Amino acid sequence: MSKQGSSFKDVLQNVFATSAILIAFIVAYILFTQIMGNPVNFEGGNPKGQPLQGNILGTIYKGGYIVPILMTCVLVLIIFIVERIITLSRAKGKGRLNTFVSQLQSLLAQDKIEEAMDACDDQKGSLANVMKAGLARYRDLQKDKELEKDQKILSIQKSFEEATALELPMMSKNMVIFSTLASISVLIGLIGTVLGMIKAFMALAHSGAPDALALATGISEALVNTAFGITGSTLAIIAFNYFSSTIDSYTFKIDEAGFSLTQNFAASLKSN
């Protein structure tokens, strides 16, 4: 992949990320104002009044304008979970990776380089791309009569490293979004909770007398922000850990296959 092609992909990724955030905010704002803020959810049909008893949508609406921001975080999280699933499924390619690695090892043991490259074309994953680059270098080095054995081994290792360096950024792209959402969702939720508590106690102070019902209502509305924040953070942490372990698994398979090819090549040099 050329630097120009890589740069173009980076631009597309940035445009996608920005568009996803904007779209998520618009959707969240519409849901907040039109669905949760629907007059039918409130006593007397007035969104400024109390929500109907047991009406969850109305209660969420009373959480204030921090709620759509938190909803945006959750929607962005969902968008990028879907994006990561699609991207990593493409990186995995066809079939099971263990089976593919075993197939390559068997073909290499029989010195069937062309057949191994054909298998990489059929698999169409990140591991296959890296292996194909290594196999192409393997084939060229078999014909090279000028380089020393150590230089040939270093050359094939370098080809693996270069091919891997092109594949890993694609697999780990946008992972920072999950770690960011895991942190800021809780903080935004706490901001909304604190603001709601301030409003609740201010209303209680202005009433001139303790009003347990008003205080309880205010606290329940404020805690809506905490609930959204914790939910978003929990989902982001789960997604980050899951995708990180998946990427680590792919990376291990790439290293395993690359090591196997290098060892096979070194063995073939010794036999010659």
C-alpha positions in Angstrom: 0.0 0.0 0.0 1.4 3.4 -1.0 1.8 6.3 1.4 -0.7 8.3 -0.7 -3.3 5.5 -0.5 -2.7 5.2 3.3 -3.1 9.0 3.7 -6.4 8.9 1.7 -7.7 6.1 3.9 -6.8 8.2 7.0 -8.8 11.1 5.6 -11.8 8.9 5.0 -11.6 7.5 8.5 -11.5 11.0 10.0 -14.5 12.1 7.9 -16.3 9.0 9.0 -15.6 9.6 12.7 -16.7 13.2 12.5 -19.8 12.4 10.5 -20.7 9.6 13.0 -20.5 12.0 16.0 -22.6 14.7 14.2 -25.2 12.2 13.1 -25.3 10.6 16.6 -25.9 14.0 18.2 -28.7 14.9 15.8 -30.4 11.6 16.4 -30.0 11.9 20.2 -31.4 15.5 20.2 -34.4 14.5 18.1 -35.1 11.5 20.4 -34.7 13.7 23.5 -36.9 16.6 22.3 -39.5 14.7 20.2 -39.8 11.3 21.9 -38.8 11.8 25.6 -40.1 15.4 25.6 -43.5 14.5 24.1 -46.3 16.2 26.1 -48.1 12.8 26.6 -45.3 11.8 29.0 -46.2 14.5 31.5 -49.0 15.5 33.8 -51.3 18.0 32.2 -49.5 17.6 28.8 -46.8 20.1 29.9 -43.1 19.0 29.6 -42.2 21.6 32.2 -44.3 19.7 34.8 -43.8 16.4 36.4 -43.6 13.2 34.4 -46.5 10.7 34.7 -46.0 8.2 37.4 -43.9 5.3 36.1 -43.2 7.1 32.8 -39.5 6.4 32.1 -39.3 8.6 29.0 -40.6 11.6 30.9 -38.2 10.9 33.8 -35.3 10.7 31.4 -36.3 14.0 29.8 -36.3 15.7 33.2 -32.6 14.8 33.5 -31.8 18.0 31.5 -29.8 18.8 28.4 -26.8 16.8 29.6 -28.9 13.7 28.7 -28.7 14.2 24.9 -24.9 14.5 25.2 -24.8 11.2 27.1 -27.1 9.7 24.5 -24.7 10.8 21.8 -21.9 9.0 23.6 -23.9 5.8 23.6 -24.9 6.1 20.0 -21.3 6.9 18.9 -20.3 3.8 20.8 -22.8 1.6 19.0 -21.7 3.0 15.6 -18.1 2.2 16.2 -18.8 -1.2 17.7 -20.5 -2.0 14.4 -17.6 -0.5 12.5 -15.0 -2.5 14.4 -17.0 -5.7 13.9 -17.1 -5.2 10.2 -13.4 -4.2 9.9 -12.1 -7.0 12.1 -14.3 -9.6 10.2 -12.6 -8.4 7.0 -9.2 -8.6 8.7 -9.9 -12.1 9.8 -10.8 -13.2 6.2 -12.4 -16.4 5.3 -12.4 -19.5 7.5 -10.6 -20.2 10.8 -7.2 -18.6 11.3 -5.8 -21.7 13.0 -6.8 -23.8 10.0 -5.3 -21.3 7.6 -2.0 -21.2 9.5 -1.8 -25.0 9.6 -2.5 -25.1 5.8 0.4 -22.7 5.2 2.8 -24.6 7.4 1.9 -27.8 5.5 2.5 -26.2 2.1 5.7 -24.6 3.2 7.0 -27.9 4.5 6.4 -29.3 1.0 8.0 -26.2 -0.5 4.8 -25.3 -2.4 5.3 -21.5 -2.4 2.9 -20.8 -5.3 0.1 -22.9 -3.8 0.6 -21.1 -0.5 0.3 -17.7 -2.2 -2.9 -18.9 -3.9 -4.2 -19.9 -0.4 -3.5 -16.4 0.7 -5.5 -14.9 -2.2 -8.4 -17.1 -1.2 -8.3 -16.3 2.5 -8.3 -12.4 1.9 -7.5 -11.4 5.4 -4.8 -9.3 7.1 -2.8 -12.5 8.0 -3.1 -13.6 4.3 -1.8 -10.2 3.1 1.2 -10.3 5.4 2.0 -13.9 4.5 1.7 -13.2 0.8 4.2 -10.4 1.1 6.6 -12.8 3.0 6.0 -15.6 0.5 6.8 -13.3 -2.4 10.0 -12.3 -0.8 10.7 -16.0 0.0 10.3 -16.9 -3.6 12.6 -14.1 -4.8 15.3 -14.9 -2.2 15.3 -18.6 -3.3 16.5 -17.4 -6.7 19.0 -14.9 -5.3 22.6 -16.1 -5.5 24.3 -12.9 -4.3 23.1 -12.3 -0.8 24.5 -14.3 2.2 22.3 -16.6 4.2 22.1 -14.2 7.2 21.2 -11.3 4.8 18.4 -13.4 3.3 16.9 -14.2 6.6 17.0 -10.6 7.7 15.5 -9.6 4.4 12.5 -11.9 4.8 12.0 -10.8 8.4 12.0 -7.2 7.2 9.4 -7.9 4.6 7.1 -9.4 7.3 7.6 -6.4 9.6 6.8 -4.0 6.7 3.7 -5.9 5.7 2.6 -6.1 9.4 3.1 -2.4 9.9 0.6 -1.7 7.1 -2.1 -4.1 8.5 -2.0 -3.3 12.2 -3.1 0.4 11.9 -6.2 -0.7 10.1 -7.1 -3.2 12.8 -6.4 -0.8 15.7 -8.0 2.2 14.1 -10.6 4.0 16.3 -9.8 2.0 19.4 -9.0 5.3 21.1 -12.7 6.2 20.8 -13.6 3.4 23.1 -11.1 4.3 25.8 -12.1 8.0 25.5 -15.9 7.2 25.8 -15.1 5.0 28.8 -13.6 8.0 30.6 -15.8 10.9 29.6 -19.2 9.1 29.8 -18.9 8.8 33.6 -17.6 12.4 33.9 -20.3 13.9 31.8 -22.9 11.8 33.8 -21.5 13.2 37.1 -21.7 16.7 35.7 -25.3 16.2 34.9 -26.0 14.7 38.3 -24.3 17.5 40.2 -26.2 20.1 38.2 -29.4 18.2 38.9 -28.7 18.0 42.6 -27.9 21.8 42.7 -31.3 22.5 41.1 -33.1 20.1 43.5 -31.6 21.7 46.6 -32.2 25.2 45.2 -35.8 24.4 44.7 -36.0 22.9 48.2 -34.4 26.1 49.7 -36.8 28.4 47.9 -39.8 26.4 49.1 -39.0 27.6 52.6 -39.9 24.2 54.2 -38.6 20.6 53.7 -40.4 18.9 50.9 -39.4 15.3 50.8 -41.3 14.6 47.6 -39.7 17.5 45.7 -36.2 16.5 46.9 -36.8 12.8 46.0 -38.0 13.7 42.6 -35.1 16.0 42.0 -32.6 13.4 43.0 -34.2 10.7 40.8 -34.0 13.0 37.8 -30.4 13.9 38.6 -29.4 10.2 38.8 -30.7 9.7 35.2 -27.4 11.3 34.1 -25.4 8.9 36.3 -27.2 5.9 34.9 -26.5 7.0 31.3 -22.9 7.8 32.1 -22.2 4.5 33.8 -24.0 2.5 31.1 -21.9 4.2 28.3 -18.7 3.7 30.2 -19.4 0.1 31.0 -20.2 -0.7 27.3 -17.1 1.2 26.1 -14.9 -0.8 28.5 -16.4 -4.1 27.4 -16.0 -3.2 23.7 -12.4 -2.0 24.2 -11.3 -5.1 26.0 -13.1 -7.4 23.5 -11.7 -5.8 20.4 -8.2 -5.4 22.0 -8.1 -9.2 22.7 -9.3 -9.9 19.2 -6.6 -7.7 17.7 -4.0 -9.3 20.0 -5.1 -12.7 18.8 -4.8 -11.7 15.1 -1.3 -10.2 15.8 -0.2 -13.4 17.5 -1.3 -15.5 14.5 0.6 -13.1 12.2 3.7 -13.5 14.3 3.3 -17.2 14.5 2.9 -17.6 10.7 5.8 -15.3 10.0 8.1 -17.1 12.4 7.1 -20.4 10.8 7.9 -19.1 7.3 11.3 -17.7 8.5 12.3 -20.9 10.2 11.3 -22.9 7.1 13.4 -20.6 4.9 16.4 -20.8 7.2 16.1 -24.7 7.2 16.0 -24.7 3.4 19.1 -22.6 3.3 21.0 -25.0 5.6 19.9 -28.0 3.5 21.4 -26.3 0.5 
